[in-house]
Amino acid sequence: MTEELLQGETPSGAAAPQPETTRYRVTVLTPTLAGDGQKLSPIDYMVWKDQVNVLNQRRIFRLLAQGPRMESYLGQLRKSEKLDFASWGGYAQNYAMRRIGFDDPASAEVYAKTPANECFIPTFASSLKGIYLPGSVLKGAIRLAMLVDRVTEAQFKSAVESLNSDMPRRSAGVLENSILGGSGVSRTRPIRMSDSYPIGNAATKVYLLRTATLADRGGKLEGGWKGGSRGALALNRASESTPFFAEMAAPGTVFEGDFRMPVLFRHAEATRALRWKAPAGAVEIVKAANHAATLLLNTHRKWAEAAGLTHLVALCDALLKRVEEAQAAGRFLTCIGWGTGLLAKTLWTAASEEQMREGLKPVPGYGQALRTGLPFPKTRRLIIRSNRPASLPGWIEVELL
């Protein structure tokens, strides 16, 4: 019967109903970067008039080929970390392919003092028609939310034991299959989300971010900042910490795309054949995502309280209230993209800190952080405005229309 259903026919032999095509609408709540894996290097752009001017290098090369300055320009590209504005600033004004404004004019001043190796700017996914939100980003967030919502204490305990065994490599795959089912019968199999329709490039800005951390000062937890130039130290002032720049969609930006959940998977026969307890549907997605968002926001709120960042505590409270409102209206909140941290991308969101420590203890790269005894993870990457932490990145609200 399973084969019959999945080939598009009902048990009676009649053709199954065609998949229903609806839409999703994403509203950006805090600055968000769904990247395409690309970065602008400091010789791909110039900063002029508080904006990043992405140079149209092909056009510049064609222009310089007509005169004697080509060798000089190529020489500077070869040896320079940043282009000399005094010599080539005119190209930023007249031959810019894109102009991306800074969210805060003060960020341009920070950029001017920042070493070139810290000025690579991750970019938003884009096409010739503008930026777009990849469907895989949303599908991945929904799948993670369903994992967080459905995992049990016994499953976590089994996964932690596996991570501490001699053969830990398949621990995550086994855990996912036990929660959602294998590839042929996964609970997320019916969810089909397209990339969003492209929107104009004007929806993005360049944001300044810094990494906040917790430090033990005489037995008391206090907030600090990570400074790469002085090692992994907790600095007192944000202005001394390592800056990051990223192209992010501004709050209020709206993306829309196609969302499908074939009617077939809501048939009782399909539910029985796939060994599901209940049919798949949008209600299940909304409930799971809002549950996962609540867990993550409560963790962020606890961290912000320990760090003494009252503005972020208020932001978490506002987002938690938004989750309640979204649940009542059939919408959900989730956290996606670059800079959102370990908890936004892994199943550890649903675990206790003790479980997380026990599970990550044998994983290379985490030992030093765990040995400090500080809350884990102890860092958050924050949006900075006017040299103060202003927001957490990556929060969006999704409506299935």
Stockholm file with secondary structure:
# STOCKHOLM 1.0

chainA/1-401         MTEELLQGETPSGAAAPQPETTRYRVTVLTPTLAGDGQKLSPIDYMVWKDQVNVLNQRRIFRLLAQGPRMESYLGQLRKSEKLDFASWGGYAQNYAMRRIGFDDPASAEVYAKTPANECFIPTFASSLKGIYLPGSVLKGAIRLAMLVDRVTEAQFKSAVESLNSDMPRRSAGVLENSILGGSGVSRTRPIRMSDSYPIGNAATKVYLLRTATLADRGGKLEGGWKGGSRGALALNRASESTPFFAEMAAPGTVFEGDFRMPVLFRHAEATRALRWKAPAGAVEIVKAANHAATLLLNTHRKWAEAAGLTHLVALCDALLKRVEEAQAAGRFLTCIGWGTGLLAKTLWTAASEEQMREGLKPVPGYGQALRTGLPFPKTRRLIIRSNRPASLPGWIEVELL
#=GR chainA/1-401 SS CHHHHHTTBCTTSSBCCCCCEEEEEEEESSCBCCEEEEEECTTSEEECSSEEEEECHHHHHHHHTTSTTHHHHHHHHHHCSSCCHHHHHHHHHHSEEEEEEBSSHHHHHHHHHSCGGGCCEEEECEETTEECCCHHHHHHHHHHHHHHHHCCHHHHHHHHHHHTSSCCTTHHHHHHHHHHCCTTTCTTTTCEECCCCCBCGGGEEEEEEEEEEEEEETTEEEEEEEEGGGCBEEESCGGGSCEEEEEEECTTCEEEEEEECCGGGGSHHHHHHTTCSSCCCHHHHHHHHHHHHHHHHHHHHHHHHHHTCHHHHHHHHHHHHHHHHHHHHTEEEEECSTTCCSTTTSGGGGSCHHHHHHHHTTSTTCHHHHHTCSCSSCEEEEEEETTEEEECSCEEEEEEC
#=GC SS_cons         CHHHHHTTBCTTSSBCCCCCEEEEEEEESSCBCCEEEEEECTTSEEECSSEEEEECHHHHHHHHTTSTTHHHHHHHHHHCSSCCHHHHHHHHHHSEEEEEEBSSHHHHHHHHHSCGGGCCEEEECEETTEECCCHHHHHHHHHHHHHHHHCCHHHHHHHHHHHTSSCCTTHHHHHHHHHHCCTTTCTTTTCEECCCCCBCGGGEEEEEEEEEEEEEETTEEEEEEEEGGGCBEEESCGGGSCEEEEEEECTTCEEEEEEECCGGGGSHHHHHHTTCSSCCCHHHHHHHHHHHHHHHHHHHHHHHHHHTCHHHHHHHHHHHHHHHHHHHHTEEEEECSTTCCSTTTSGGGGSCHHHHHHHHTTSTTCHHHHHTCSCSSCEEEEEEETTEEEECSCEEEEEEC
//
